[in-house]
Amino acid sequence: MKVEQDERFREQRERFRLKWNCEDCVLFDPAKGCAHGFPTHRHRKSRYDDPSAALLFCKDFELT
């Protein structure tokens, strides 16, 4: 799912401590990557330092 990031989302992301990145997923290992072998570069936290980056949500995300 792809959603445009806006100021409201960024504010709510901080206020509610939203989780949706690989680093927050139980299926992610920093040394090995995604347990399912999916590419992770578009779902990593560092990508969202850019406020113009569209939000991408993984269909297999499992909260840790």
C-alpha positions in Angstrom: 0.0 0.0 0.0 1.4 3.4 -1.0 0.2 6.6 0.7 1.6 10.2 0.4 3.2 11.4 3.6 2.0 14.7 4.9 2.5 16.9 8.0 -0.5 15.5 9.8 0.8 12.0 9.4 4.3 13.0 10.6 2.8 14.6 13.7 0.6 11.6 14.4 3.5 9.2 13.8 5.4 10.9 16.6 2.5 11.4 19.0 1.1 7.8 18.7 4.5 6.2 18.2 3.3 4.4 15.0 5.2 1.3 13.9 5.4 0.2 10.3 9.0 -0.2 9.4 11.2 -3.3 9.0 13.0 -2.4 12.2 9.7 -2.8 14.1 8.8 -6.1 12.5 9.3 -9.5 14.1 10.2 -10.9 10.7 13.2 -8.6 10.3 16.8 -9.4 11.3 19.3 -6.5 10.8 22.0 -9.0 9.7 19.8 -11.2 7.5 17.0 -8.9 6.3 13.4 -10.0 5.9 12.6 -13.6 6.9 10.5 -13.9 3.7 13.3 -12.6 1.6 11.4 -9.4 0.6 13.5 -6.4 -0.3 13.6 -3.9 2.6 15.1 -0.7 1.3 11.7 0.9 0.7 10.4 0.0 4.2 13.3 1.0 6.4 13.1 3.9 9.0 15.9 5.9 7.4 13.8 6.3 4.2 11.3 8.4 6.0 13.8 11.1 7.0 12.8 12.5 3.6 9.3 14.1 4.1 8.5 13.6 0.5 8.9 9.8 0.6 5.6 8.1 0.0 4.6 5.8 2.8 4.8 2.1 2.0 3.3 -0.6 4.2 4.4 -4.2 4.0 1.6 -6.8 3.7 3.5 -9.2 6.0 4.4 -6.7 8.8 4.2 -8.3 12.3 4.6 -6.0 15.2 7.3 -7.1 17.7 
